[in-house]
Amino acid sequence: MEKFLDEWSLRILRELYKNSKITYKKLSKKVGISTTSCYHKVRDLEKQGIIKAYTIEIDAKKLGFPVKTIIEVKTRTGVSTEVVKVLGKYPNIFKIYGITGDKDVVIEAYFRNIEELDLFLKRIREICPDIKDTETHIVLNEHRNAEGWF
């Protein structure tokens, strides 16, 4: 991997990955630089587009959506904006990925129960005739790299 960020910027990214609500004062202490330097490094990371957004992680189970799925989709024409447009209208869908390989699209989606998932799968085939096949995986558990993947 080409190294283009200094050690301080990487430390900042790792700390923000763990908690994006941390104050500059606390962040600078954890990273080991002055608050002013920390502020400028974060702003520089934002300007470079490395930090794209500050966001939250939602517990879908606590919102009543305990069934997390990964759905692989094979289409008749490959990844098309029409398929993404149709699928993107469903509030259950968290992310849609266009991918390489045997399948064309991978969907990450959340459901209240198996019946709701079943209905969703039937509906998308009716609404989007370009969908040739789906393979659904129910996520049993999830593990996140607490230190960041970078």
TORTORDO-756459 format. One record per residue: residue in one letter; x, y, z of N, C-alpha, C, O in turn; residue number from 1. Coordinates in nm, 2 decimals. Layout:
N
+--------+--------+--------+--------+--------+--------+--------+--------+--------+--------+--------+--------+--------+-----+
: residu :    npx :    npy :    npz :   capx :   capy :   capz :    cpx :    cpy :    cpz :    opx :    opy :    opz : num :
+--------+--------+--------+--------+--------+--------+--------+--------+--------+--------+--------+--------+--------+-----+
:      A :      X :      Y :      Z :      X :      Y :      Z :      X :      Y :      Z :      X :      Y :      Z : NUM :
...
+--------+--------+--------+--------+--------+--------+--------+--------+--------+--------+--------+--------+--------+-----+
! end
This chain:
150
+--------+--------+--------+--------+--------+--------+--------+--------+--------+--------+--------+--------+--------+-----+
: residu :    npx :    npy :    npz :   capx :   capy :   capz :    cpx :    cpy :    cpz :    opx :    opy :    opz : num :
+--------+--------+--------+--------+--------+--------+--------+--------+--------+--------+--------+--------+--------+-----+
:      M :   0.08 :  -0.12 :   0.00 :   0.00 :   0.00 :   0.00 :   0.09 :   0.12 :   0.00 :   0.18 :   0.14 :   0.08 :   1 :
:      E :   0.06 :   0.21 :  -0.09 :   0.13 :   0.34 :  -0.10 :   0.10 :   0.42 :   0.02 :  -0.02 :   0.44 :   0.06 :   2 :
:      K :   0.20 :   0.47 :   0.09 :   0.18 :   0.55 :   0.21 :   0.18 :   0.70 :   0.17 :   0.28 :   0.75 :   0.13 :   3 :
:      F :   0.07 :   0.76 :   0.18 :   0.05 :   0.90 :   0.14 :   0.01 :   0.99 :   0.26 :   0.00 :   1.11 :   0.24 :   4 :
:      L :  -0.02 :   0.93 :   0.37 :  -0.06 :   1.01 :   0.49 :   0.04 :   0.99 :   0.60 :   0.10 :   0.89 :   0.61 :   5 :
:      D :   0.06 :   1.10 :   0.67 :   0.16 :   1.09 :   0.78 :   0.10 :   1.01 :   0.90 :  -0.02 :   0.98 :   0.90 :   6 :
:      E :   0.18 :   0.98 :   0.99 :   0.14 :   0.90 :   1.11 :   0.03 :   0.96 :   1.19 :  -0.06 :   0.89 :   1.23 :   7 :
:      W :   0.03 :   1.09 :   1.20 :  -0.07 :   1.17 :   1.28 :  -0.21 :   1.16 :   1.21 :  -0.31 :   1.14 :   1.28 :   8 :
:      S :  -0.21 :   1.17 :   1.08 :  -0.33 :   1.17 :   1.01 :  -0.39 :   1.03 :   1.02 :  -0.52 :   1.02 :   1.03 :   9 :
:      L :  -0.31 :   0.93 :   1.01 :  -0.37 :   0.79 :   1.02 :  -0.42 :   0.77 :   1.16 :  -0.53 :   0.71 :   1.18 :  10 :
:      R :  -0.35 :   0.82 :   1.26 :  -0.40 :   0.81 :   1.40 :  -0.53 :   0.88 :   1.42 :  -0.63 :   0.83 :   1.48 :  11 :
:      I :  -0.54 :   1.00 :   1.36 :  -0.67 :   1.08 :   1.36 :  -0.78 :   1.00 :   1.30 :  -0.89 :   0.99 :   1.36 :  12 :
:      L :  -0.76 :   0.94 :   1.18 :  -0.86 :   0.86 :   1.11 :  -0.90 :   0.74 :   1.20 :  -1.02 :   0.71 :   1.21 :  13 :
:      R :  -0.81 :   0.68 :   1.26 :  -0.85 :   0.56 :   1.34 :  -0.93 :   0.60 :   1.46 :  -1.03 :   0.53 :   1.50 :  14 :
:      E :  -0.90 :   0.71 :   1.53 :  -0.98 :   0.76 :   1.64 :  -1.12 :   0.81 :   1.60 :  -1.22 :   0.78 :   1.66 :  15 :
:      L :  -1.12 :   0.88 :   1.48 :  -1.26 :   0.92 :   1.43 :  -1.34 :   0.80 :   1.39 :  -1.46 :   0.81 :   1.40 :  16 :
:      Y :  -1.28 :   0.70 :   1.34 :  -1.35 :   0.58 :   1.30 :  -1.41 :   0.51 :   1.42 :  -1.53 :   0.46 :   1.41 :  17 :
:      K :  -1.35 :   0.52 :   1.53 :  -1.40 :   0.46 :   1.66 :  -1.51 :   0.55 :   1.71 :  -1.61 :   0.50 :   1.77 :  18 :
:      N :  -1.49 :   0.69 :   1.70 :  -1.59 :   0.78 :   1.76 :  -1.58 :   0.91 :   1.69 :  -1.49 :   0.99 :   1.71 :  19 :
:      S :  -1.67 :   0.94 :   1.59 :  -1.66 :   1.06 :   1.51 :  -1.72 :   1.18 :   1.59 :  -1.71 :   1.29 :   1.54 :  20 :
:      K :  -1.77 :   1.16 :   1.71 :  -1.82 :   1.27 :   1.79 :  -1.72 :   1.32 :   1.89 :  -1.74 :   1.42 :   1.97 :  21 :
:      I :  -1.60 :   1.27 :   1.89 :  -1.49 :   1.31 :   1.98 :  -1.46 :   1.45 :   1.96 :  -1.46 :   1.50 :   1.85 :  22 :
:      T :  -1.43 :   1.52 :   2.07 :  -1.39 :   1.67 :   2.06 :  -1.25 :   1.67 :   2.01 :  -1.17 :   1.58 :   2.02 :  23 :
:      Y :  -1.21 :   1.79 :   1.95 :  -1.07 :   1.81 :   1.90 :  -0.98 :   1.80 :   2.02 :  -0.86 :   1.75 :   2.00 :  24 :
:      K :  -1.02 :   1.85 :   2.14 :  -0.93 :   1.84 :   2.25 :  -0.90 :   1.70 :   2.29 :  -0.78 :   1.66 :   2.31 :  25 :
:      K :  -1.00 :   1.61 :   2.30 :  -0.98 :   1.47 :   2.33 :  -0.90 :   1.40 :   2.22 :  -0.82 :   1.32 :   2.25 :  26 :
:      L :  -0.94 :   1.43 :   2.10 :  -0.88 :   1.37 :   1.98 :  -0.73 :   1.40 :   1.98 :  -0.64 :   1.31 :   1.96 :  27 :
:      S :  -0.69 :   1.53 :   2.00 :  -0.55 :   1.57 :   2.00 :  -0.47 :   1.50 :   2.11 :  -0.36 :   1.46 :   2.09 :  28 :
:      K :  -0.53 :   1.48 :   2.23 :  -0.47 :   1.40 :   2.34 :  -0.44 :   1.26 :   2.30 :  -0.33 :   1.21 :   2.33 :  29 :
:      K :  -0.54 :   1.19 :   2.24 :  -0.53 :   1.05 :   2.20 :  -0.42 :   1.03 :   2.10 :  -0.35 :   0.94 :   2.10 :  30 :
:      V :  -0.42 :   1.13 :   2.00 :  -0.32 :   1.12 :   1.89 :  -0.18 :   1.17 :   1.93 :  -0.09 :   1.12 :   1.88 :  31 :
:      G :  -0.17 :   1.26 :   2.02 :  -0.04 :   1.31 :   2.07 :   0.01 :   1.43 :   2.00 :   0.13 :   1.45 :   1.98 :  32 :
:      I :  -0.09 :   1.52 :   1.95 :  -0.05 :   1.65 :   1.89 :  -0.13 :   1.76 :   1.95 :  -0.23 :   1.73 :   2.02 :  33 :
:      S :  -0.10 :   1.88 :   1.92 :  -0.17 :   2.00 :   1.97 :  -0.31 :   2.00 :   1.91 :  -0.34 :   1.95 :   1.81 :  34 :
:      T :  -0.40 :   2.06 :   1.99 :  -0.54 :   2.07 :   1.94 :  -0.55 :   2.15 :   1.81 :  -0.63 :   2.11 :   1.72 :  35 :
:      T :  -0.47 :   2.25 :   1.79 :  -0.47 :   2.33 :   1.67 :  -0.42 :   2.25 :   1.55 :  -0.48 :   2.25 :   1.44 :  36 :
:      S :  -0.31 :   2.17 :   1.57 :  -0.26 :   2.09 :   1.47 :  -0.36 :   1.98 :   1.43 :  -0.38 :   1.95 :   1.31 :  37 :
:      C :  -0.43 :   1.93 :   1.53 :  -0.53 :   1.82 :   1.51 :  -0.64 :   1.88 :   1.42 :  -0.68 :   1.82 :   1.33 :  38 :
:      Y :  -0.69 :   2.00 :   1.46 :  -0.79 :   2.06 :   1.39 :  -0.76 :   2.08 :   1.24 :  -0.83 :   2.05 :   1.15 :  39 :
:      H :  -0.64 :   2.13 :   1.21 :  -0.59 :   2.15 :   1.08 :  -0.57 :   2.02 :   1.00 :  -0.60 :   2.02 :   0.88 :  40 :
:      K :  -0.53 :   1.92 :   1.06 :  -0.51 :   1.79 :   1.00 :  -0.65 :   1.73 :   0.96 :  -0.67 :   1.68 :   0.85 :  41 :
:      V :  -0.75 :   1.74 :   1.05 :  -0.88 :   1.70 :   1.02 :  -0.94 :   1.78 :   0.90 :  -1.00 :   1.72 :   0.81 :  42 :
:      R :  -0.93 :   1.91 :   0.90 :  -0.98 :   1.99 :   0.79 :  -0.91 :   1.95 :   0.66 :  -0.97 :   1.95 :   0.56 :  43 :
:      D :  -0.78 :   1.92 :   0.67 :  -0.70 :   1.88 :   0.55 :  -0.76 :   1.75 :   0.49 :  -0.77 :   1.73 :   0.37 :  44 :
:      L :  -0.79 :   1.66 :   0.58 :  -0.84 :   1.53 :   0.54 :  -0.98 :   1.54 :   0.48 :  -1.01 :   1.47 :   0.39 :  45 :
:      E :  -1.06 :   1.64 :   0.53 :  -1.19 :   1.67 :   0.47 :  -1.17 :   1.73 :   0.33 :  -1.24 :   1.69 :   0.24 :  46 :
:      K :  -1.08 :   1.82 :   0.32 :  -1.05 :   1.89 :   0.19 :  -1.01 :   1.79 :   0.08 :  -1.04 :   1.80 :  -0.03 :  47 :
:      Q :  -0.93 :   1.69 :   0.13 :  -0.88 :   1.59 :   0.03 :  -0.99 :   1.49 :  -0.01 :  -0.97 :   1.41 :  -0.10 :  48 :
:      G :  -1.10 :   1.49 :   0.07 :  -1.20 :   1.40 :   0.04 :  -1.18 :   1.26 :   0.10 :  -1.26 :   1.17 :   0.08 :  49 :
:      I :  -1.08 :   1.25 :   0.19 :  -1.06 :   1.13 :   0.26 :  -1.17 :   1.11 :   0.37 :  -1.22 :   1.00 :   0.38 :  50 :
:      I :  -1.20 :   1.21 :   0.44 :  -1.31 :   1.21 :   0.53 :  -1.43 :   1.27 :   0.45 :  -1.43 :   1.38 :   0.41 :  51 :
:      K :  -1.53 :   1.18 :   0.42 :  -1.64 :   1.22 :   0.33 :  -1.76 :   1.26 :   0.42 :  -1.83 :   1.35 :   0.37 :  52 :
:      A :  -1.78 :   1.21 :   0.53 :  -1.89 :   1.24 :   0.62 :  -1.87 :   1.20 :   0.76 :  -1.79 :   1.11 :   0.78 :  53 :
:      Y :  -1.94 :   1.26 :   0.85 :  -1.95 :   1.21 :   0.99 :  -2.09 :   1.15 :   1.00 :  -2.19 :   1.22 :   0.97 :  54 :
:      T :  -2.10 :   1.03 :   1.05 :  -2.22 :   0.96 :   1.05 :  -2.24 :   0.89 :   1.18 :  -2.16 :   0.89 :   1.27 :  55 :
:      I :  -2.36 :   0.82 :   1.19 :  -2.39 :   0.74 :   1.31 :  -2.41 :   0.59 :   1.26 :  -2.43 :   0.57 :   1.15 :  56 :
:      E :  -2.39 :   0.51 :   1.36 :  -2.42 :   0.37 :   1.33 :  -2.55 :   0.33 :   1.41 :  -2.56 :   0.35 :   1.53 :  57 :
:      I :  -2.65 :   0.28 :   1.34 :  -2.78 :   0.26 :   1.40 :  -2.79 :   0.11 :   1.43 :  -2.75 :   0.02 :   1.35 :  58 :
:      D :  -2.85 :   0.07 :   1.54 :  -2.88 :  -0.06 :   1.58 :  -3.01 :  -0.10 :   1.52 :  -3.12 :  -0.07 :   1.57 :  59 :
:      A :  -3.01 :  -0.17 :   1.40 :  -3.14 :  -0.20 :   1.33 :  -3.23 :  -0.29 :   1.42 :  -3.35 :  -0.28 :   1.41 :  60 :
:      K :  -3.17 :  -0.38 :   1.50 :  -3.25 :  -0.47 :   1.59 :  -3.34 :  -0.38 :   1.68 :  -3.45 :  -0.41 :   1.70 :  61 :
:      K :  -3.28 :  -0.28 :   1.74 :  -3.35 :  -0.20 :   1.83 :  -3.46 :  -0.11 :   1.77 :  -3.55 :  -0.06 :   1.83 :  62 :
:      L :  -3.45 :  -0.10 :   1.64 :  -3.55 :  -0.03 :   1.56 :  -3.66 :  -0.12 :   1.51 :  -3.75 :  -0.08 :   1.44 :  63 :
:      G :  -3.64 :  -0.25 :   1.54 :  -3.74 :  -0.35 :   1.50 :  -3.71 :  -0.42 :   1.37 :  -3.80 :  -0.48 :   1.31 :  64 :
:      F :  -3.58 :  -0.42 :   1.33 :  -3.54 :  -0.48 :   1.20 :  -3.43 :  -0.58 :   1.23 :  -3.31 :  -0.55 :   1.20 :  65 :
:      P :  -3.46 :  -0.69 :   1.29 :  -3.36 :  -0.79 :   1.34 :  -3.30 :  -0.88 :   1.23 :  -3.20 :  -0.94 :   1.25 :  66 :
:      V :  -3.36 :  -0.88 :   1.11 :  -3.32 :  -0.97 :   1.00 :  -3.23 :  -0.89 :   0.90 :  -3.28 :  -0.82 :   0.82 :  67 :
:      K :  -3.10 :  -0.90 :   0.92 :  -3.01 :  -0.84 :   0.82 :  -2.97 :  -0.94 :   0.71 :  -2.94 :  -1.05 :   0.74 :  68 :
:      T :  -2.98 :  -0.89 :   0.59 :  -2.96 :  -0.98 :   0.48 :  -2.85 :  -0.92 :   0.38 :  -2.83 :  -0.80 :   0.37 :  69 :
:      I :  -2.79 :  -1.01 :   0.31 :  -2.70 :  -0.98 :   0.20 :  -2.77 :  -1.05 :   0.08 :  -2.78 :  -1.18 :   0.08 :  70 :
:      I :  -2.81 :  -0.98 :  -0.02 :  -2.89 :  -1.04 :  -0.13 :  -2.80 :  -1.02 :  -0.26 :  -2.78 :  -0.91 :  -0.30 :  71 :
:      E :  -2.76 :  -1.13 :  -0.32 :  -2.69 :  -1.13 :  -0.45 :  -2.80 :  -1.13 :  -0.56 :  -2.89 :  -1.21 :  -0.55 :  72 :
:      V :  -2.78 :  -1.05 :  -0.66 :  -2.88 :  -1.04 :  -0.77 :  -2.80 :  -1.06 :  -0.90 :  -2.70 :  -1.00 :  -0.93 :  73 :
:      K :  -2.86 :  -1.14 :  -0.98 :  -2.82 :  -1.16 :  -1.12 :  -2.92 :  -1.10 :  -1.21 :  -3.04 :  -1.13 :  -1.20 :  74 :
:      T :  -2.88 :  -1.01 :  -1.30 :  -2.97 :  -0.95 :  -1.39 :  -2.96 :  -1.00 :  -1.53 :  -2.86 :  -1.07 :  -1.56 :  75 :
:      R :  -3.05 :  -0.97 :  -1.61 :  -3.04 :  -1.01 :  -1.75 :  -2.94 :  -0.92 :  -1.83 :  -2.89 :  -0.97 :  -1.93 :  76 :
:      T :  -2.93 :  -0.80 :  -1.79 :  -2.85 :  -0.70 :  -1.87 :  -2.73 :  -0.65 :  -1.80 :  -2.66 :  -0.56 :  -1.85 :  77 :
:      G :  -2.69 :  -0.70 :  -1.68 :  -2.58 :  -0.65 :  -1.60 :  -2.63 :  -0.53 :  -1.51 :  -2.75 :  -0.51 :  -1.51 :  78 :
:      V :  -2.54 :  -0.47 :  -1.45 :  -2.58 :  -0.36 :  -1.36 :  -2.64 :  -0.24 :  -1.45 :  -2.57 :  -0.19 :  -1.54 :  79 :
:      S :  -2.76 :  -0.20 :  -1.42 :  -2.82 :  -0.09 :  -1.49 :  -2.87 :   0.01 :  -1.39 :  -2.90 :  -0.02 :  -1.28 :  80 :
:      T :  -2.88 :   0.13 :  -1.44 :  -2.93 :   0.24 :  -1.35 :  -3.08 :   0.21 :  -1.32 :  -3.13 :   0.26 :  -1.22 :  81 :
:      E :  -3.15 :   0.15 :  -1.41 :  -3.29 :   0.12 :  -1.39 :  -3.31 :   0.02 :  -1.27 :  -3.39 :   0.04 :  -1.19 :  82 :
:      V :  -3.22 :  -0.08 :  -1.26 :  -3.23 :  -0.18 :  -1.15 :  -3.20 :  -0.10 :  -1.02 :  -3.27 :  -0.12 :  -0.92 :  83 :
:      V :  -3.10 :  -0.02 :  -1.02 :  -3.06 :   0.05 :  -0.90 :  -3.17 :   0.15 :  -0.86 :  -3.20 :   0.17 :  -0.74 :  84 :
:      K :  -3.23 :   0.21 :  -0.96 :  -3.34 :   0.31 :  -0.94 :  -3.46 :   0.24 :  -0.87 :  -3.52 :   0.29 :  -0.78 :  85 :
:      V :  -3.50 :   0.12 :  -0.93 :  -3.61 :   0.05 :  -0.87 :  -3.58 :   0.00 :  -0.73 :  -3.67 :   0.02 :  -0.64 :  86 :
:      L :  -3.47 :  -0.06 :  -0.71 :  -3.43 :  -0.11 :  -0.58 :  -3.41 :   0.00 :  -0.48 :  -3.45 :  -0.02 :  -0.36 :  87 :
:      G :  -3.36 :   0.11 :  -0.52 :  -3.33 :   0.22 :  -0.43 :  -3.46 :   0.28 :  -0.37 :  -3.45 :   0.36 :  -0.27 :  88 :
:      K :  -3.57 :   0.25 :  -0.42 :  -3.70 :   0.30 :  -0.36 :  -3.75 :   0.23 :  -0.24 :  -3.84 :   0.27 :  -0.17 :  89 :
:      Y :  -3.69 :   0.11 :  -0.21 :  -3.73 :   0.03 :  -0.09 :  -3.66 :   0.08 :   0.03 :  -3.53 :   0.08 :   0.04 :  90 :
:      P :  -3.73 :   0.12 :   0.14 :  -3.67 :   0.17 :   0.26 :  -3.59 :   0.06 :   0.33 :  -3.50 :   0.10 :   0.42 :  91 :
:      N :  -3.62 :  -0.06 :   0.31 :  -3.54 :  -0.17 :   0.38 :  -3.40 :  -0.18 :   0.33 :  -3.31 :  -0.23 :   0.40 :  92 :
:      I :  -3.37 :  -0.13 :   0.21 :  -3.23 :  -0.14 :   0.16 :  -3.14 :  -0.03 :   0.22 :  -3.17 :   0.09 :   0.22 :  93 :
:      F :  -3.03 :  -0.08 :   0.27 :  -2.93 :   0.01 :   0.32 :  -2.83 :   0.05 :   0.22 :  -2.80 :   0.17 :   0.20 :  94 :
:      K :  -2.78 :  -0.05 :   0.14 :  -2.68 :  -0.02 :   0.04 :  -2.70 :  -0.11 :  -0.08 :  -2.75 :  -0.22 :  -0.07 :  95 :
:      I :  -2.66 :  -0.06 :  -0.20 :  -2.66 :  -0.14 :  -0.32 :  -2.53 :  -0.13 :  -0.38 :  -2.47 :  -0.02 :  -0.40 :  96 :
:      Y :  -2.47 :  -0.24 :  -0.41 :  -2.33 :  -0.24 :  -0.47 :  -2.34 :  -0.31 :  -0.61 :  -2.40 :  -0.41 :  -0.63 :  97 :
:      G :  -2.28 :  -0.24 :  -0.71 :  -2.26 :  -0.30 :  -0.84 :  -2.13 :  -0.38 :  -0.83 :  -2.03 :  -0.32 :  -0.78 :  98 :
:      I :  -2.12 :  -0.50 :  -0.86 :  -2.00 :  -0.58 :  -0.84 :  -1.96 :  -0.66 :  -0.97 :  -2.03 :  -0.66 :  -1.07 :  99 :
:      T :  -1.84 :  -0.71 :  -0.96 :  -1.79 :  -0.80 :  -1.06 :  -1.82 :  -0.94 :  -1.02 :  -1.85 :  -0.97 :  -0.91 : 100 :
:      G :  -1.80 :  -1.04 :  -1.12 :  -1.82 :  -1.18 :  -1.09 :  -1.95 :  -1.23 :  -1.15 :  -2.01 :  -1.17 :  -1.24 : 101 :
:      D :  -2.00 :  -1.34 :  -1.09 :  -2.12 :  -1.41 :  -1.15 :  -2.24 :  -1.33 :  -1.13 :  -2.33 :  -1.33 :  -1.21 : 102 :
:      K :  -2.25 :  -1.26 :  -1.01 :  -2.37 :  -1.18 :  -0.98 :  -2.34 :  -1.03 :  -1.03 :  -2.22 :  -1.00 :  -1.05 : 103 :
:      D :  -2.44 :  -0.95 :  -1.04 :  -2.43 :  -0.81 :  -1.08 :  -2.44 :  -0.71 :  -0.97 :  -2.38 :  -0.60 :  -0.98 : 104 :
:      V :  -2.52 :  -0.74 :  -0.87 :  -2.56 :  -0.65 :  -0.77 :  -2.56 :  -0.72 :  -0.64 :  -2.60 :  -0.84 :  -0.63 : 105 :
:      V :  -2.52 :  -0.65 :  -0.53 :  -2.53 :  -0.70 :  -0.39 :  -2.61 :  -0.60 :  -0.32 :  -2.58 :  -0.48 :  -0.32 : 106 :
:      I :  -2.71 :  -0.64 :  -0.24 :  -2.79 :  -0.56 :  -0.16 :  -2.77 :  -0.59 :  -0.02 :  -2.77 :  -0.71 :   0.02 : 107 :
:      E :  -2.76 :  -0.49 :   0.06 :  -2.76 :  -0.50 :   0.21 :  -2.89 :  -0.45 :   0.26 :  -2.92 :  -0.33 :   0.23 : 108 :
:      A :  -2.98 :  -0.53 :   0.32 :  -3.11 :  -0.48 :   0.36 :  -3.15 :  -0.54 :   0.49 :  -3.10 :  -0.64 :   0.54 : 109 :
:      Y :  -3.25 :  -0.47 :   0.56 :  -3.29 :  -0.51 :   0.69 :  -3.45 :  -0.53 :   0.69 :  -3.52 :  -0.46 :   0.62 : 110 :
:      F :  -3.49 :  -0.63 :   0.76 :  -3.63 :  -0.67 :   0.76 :  -3.68 :  -0.70 :   0.90 :  -3.60 :  -0.73 :   0.99 : 111 :
:      R :  -3.81 :  -0.68 :   0.92 :  -3.87 :  -0.71 :   1.05 :  -3.88 :  -0.86 :   1.08 :  -3.87 :  -0.90 :   1.20 : 112 :
:      N :  -3.90 :  -0.93 :   0.97 :  -3.91 :  -1.08 :   0.99 :  -3.89 :  -1.15 :   0.86 :  -3.88 :  -1.08 :   0.75 : 113 :
:      I :  -3.89 :  -1.28 :   0.86 :  -3.87 :  -1.36 :   0.73 :  -3.98 :  -1.33 :   0.63 :  -3.96 :  -1.33 :   0.51 : 114 :
:      E :  -4.10 :  -1.32 :   0.68 :  -4.22 :  -1.30 :   0.59 :  -4.20 :  -1.17 :   0.51 :  -4.23 :  -1.16 :   0.39 : 115 :
:      E :  -4.15 :  -1.06 :   0.58 :  -4.13 :  -0.94 :   0.51 :  -4.02 :  -0.95 :   0.41 :  -4.03 :  -0.89 :   0.30 : 116 :
:      L :  -3.92 :  -1.02 :   0.44 :  -3.81 :  -1.05 :   0.34 :  -3.86 :  -1.13 :   0.22 :  -3.83 :  -1.10 :   0.11 : 117 :
:      D :  -3.95 :  -1.23 :   0.25 :  -4.00 :  -1.31 :   0.14 :  -4.09 :  -1.22 :   0.05 :  -4.08 :  -1.23 :  -0.08 : 118 :
:      L :  -4.17 :  -1.14 :   0.10 :  -4.25 :  -1.05 :   0.03 :  -4.17 :  -0.95 :  -0.06 :  -4.20 :  -0.92 :  -0.17 : 119 :
:      F :  -4.06 :  -0.90 :   0.00 :  -3.97 :  -0.81 :  -0.07 :  -3.91 :  -0.88 :  -0.19 :  -3.90 :  -0.83 :  -0.30 : 120 :
:      L :  -3.86 :  -1.00 :  -0.17 :  -3.80 :  -1.08 :  -0.28 :  -3.90 :  -1.10 :  -0.40 :  -3.87 :  -1.09 :  -0.51 : 121 :
:      K :  -4.03 :  -1.13 :  -0.36 :  -4.13 :  -1.15 :  -0.46 :  -4.16 :  -1.02 :  -0.54 :  -4.17 :  -1.02 :  -0.66 : 122 :
:      R :  -4.17 :  -0.91 :  -0.46 :  -4.20 :  -0.78 :  -0.52 :  -4.10 :  -0.73 :  -0.62 :  -4.13 :  -0.68 :  -0.72 : 123 :
:      I :  -3.97 :  -0.75 :  -0.58 :  -3.87 :  -0.69 :  -0.67 :  -3.86 :  -0.77 :  -0.80 :  -3.82 :  -0.71 :  -0.90 : 124 :
:      R :  -3.89 :  -0.90 :  -0.79 :  -3.89 :  -0.97 :  -0.92 :  -4.01 :  -0.93 :  -1.01 :  -4.00 :  -0.93 :  -1.13 : 125 :
:      E :  -4.12 :  -0.90 :  -0.94 :  -4.24 :  -0.85 :  -1.02 :  -4.22 :  -0.71 :  -1.08 :  -4.25 :  -0.69 :  -1.20 : 126 :
:      I :  -4.16 :  -0.62 :  -1.00 :  -4.14 :  -0.48 :  -1.04 :  -4.03 :  -0.47 :  -1.13 :  -4.03 :  -0.38 :  -1.22 : 127 :
:      C :  -3.93 :  -0.55 :  -1.12 :  -3.81 :  -0.53 :  -1.20 :  -3.78 :  -0.66 :  -1.28 :  -3.71 :  -0.75 :  -1.23 : 128 :
:      P :  -3.84 :  -0.68 :  -1.40 :  -3.82 :  -0.80 :  -1.48 :  -3.68 :  -0.83 :  -1.52 :  -3.65 :  -0.94 :  -1.57 : 129 :
:      D :  -3.59 :  -0.73 :  -1.51 :  -3.45 :  -0.75 :  -1.54 :  -3.38 :  -0.84 :  -1.44 :  -3.27 :  -0.89 :  -1.47 : 130 :
:      I :  -3.44 :  -0.86 :  -1.32 :  -3.38 :  -0.95 :  -1.22 :  -3.41 :  -1.09 :  -1.27 :  -3.52 :  -1.14 :  -1.28 : 131 :
:      K :  -3.30 :  -1.16 :  -1.29 :  -3.30 :  -1.30 :  -1.33 :  -3.30 :  -1.40 :  -1.22 :  -3.37 :  -1.50 :  -1.22 : 132 :
:      D :  -3.22 :  -1.37 :  -1.11 :  -3.20 :  -1.46 :  -1.00 :  -3.16 :  -1.39 :  -0.88 :  -3.09 :  -1.28 :  -0.89 : 133 :
:      T :  -3.19 :  -1.44 :  -0.76 :  -3.14 :  -1.38 :  -0.64 :  -3.09 :  -1.49 :  -0.55 :  -3.14 :  -1.61 :  -0.55 : 134 :
:      E :  -2.99 :  -1.46 :  -0.47 :  -2.94 :  -1.56 :  -0.37 :  -2.93 :  -1.48 :  -0.24 :  -2.86 :  -1.38 :  -0.23 : 135 :
:      T :  -3.01 :  -1.52 :  -0.14 :  -3.02 :  -1.44 :  -0.01 :  -2.94 :  -1.51 :   0.10 :  -2.95 :  -1.63 :   0.12 : 136 :
:      H :  -2.87 :  -1.43 :   0.17 :  -2.79 :  -1.47 :   0.29 :  -2.84 :  -1.39 :   0.41 :  -2.85 :  -1.27 :   0.40 : 137 :
:      I :  -2.88 :  -1.46 :   0.52 :  -2.92 :  -1.40 :   0.64 :  -2.79 :  -1.39 :   0.73 :  -2.72 :  -1.49 :   0.75 : 138 :
:      V :  -2.76 :  -1.27 :   0.77 :  -2.64 :  -1.24 :   0.85 :  -2.67 :  -1.29 :   0.99 :  -2.76 :  -1.24 :   1.06 : 139 :
:      L :  -2.59 :  -1.39 :   1.04 :  -2.60 :  -1.44 :   1.17 :  -2.53 :  -1.36 :   1.28 :  -2.58 :  -1.34 :   1.39 : 140 :
:      N :  -2.41 :  -1.31 :   1.24 :  -2.34 :  -1.22 :   1.33 :  -2.24 :  -1.14 :   1.25 :  -2.22 :  -1.16 :   1.13 : 141 :
:      E :  -2.19 :  -1.03 :   1.31 :  -2.11 :  -0.94 :   1.24 :  -1.99 :  -0.90 :   1.32 :  -2.01 :  -0.88 :   1.44 : 142 :
:      H :  -1.88 :  -0.88 :   1.26 :  -1.76 :  -0.84 :   1.33 :  -1.69 :  -0.73 :   1.26 :  -1.67 :  -0.73 :   1.14 : 143 :
:      R :  -1.67 :  -0.62 :   1.34 :  -1.61 :  -0.50 :   1.28 :  -1.46 :  -0.49 :   1.33 :  -1.44 :  -0.51 :   1.45 : 144 :
:      N :  -1.37 :  -0.45 :   1.24 :  -1.24 :  -0.42 :   1.28 :  -1.24 :  -0.29 :   1.36 :  -1.25 :  -0.18 :   1.30 : 145 :
:      A :  -1.23 :  -0.30 :   1.49 :  -1.24 :  -0.18 :   1.58 :  -1.13 :  -0.08 :   1.56 :  -1.15 :   0.04 :   1.59 : 146 :
:      E :  -1.02 :  -0.12 :   1.50 :  -0.91 :  -0.03 :   1.48 :  -0.91 :   0.04 :   1.34 :  -0.83 :   0.13 :   1.31 : 147 :
:      G :  -1.01 :  -0.01 :   1.25 :  -1.01 :   0.05 :   1.12 :  -0.94 :  -0.04 :   1.02 :  -0.84 :  -0.10 :   1.06 : 148 :
:      W :  -0.98 :  -0.05 :   0.90 :  -0.92 :  -0.14 :   0.80 :  -0.80 :  -0.08 :   0.74 :  -0.73 :  -0.15 :   0.66 : 149 :
:      F :  -0.78 :   0.05 :   0.76 :  -0.67 :   0.12 :   0.69 :  -0.54 :   0.12 :   0.77 :  -0.44 :   0.18 :   0.72 : 150 :
+--------+--------+--------+--------+--------+--------+--------+--------+--------+--------+--------+--------+--------+-----+
! end
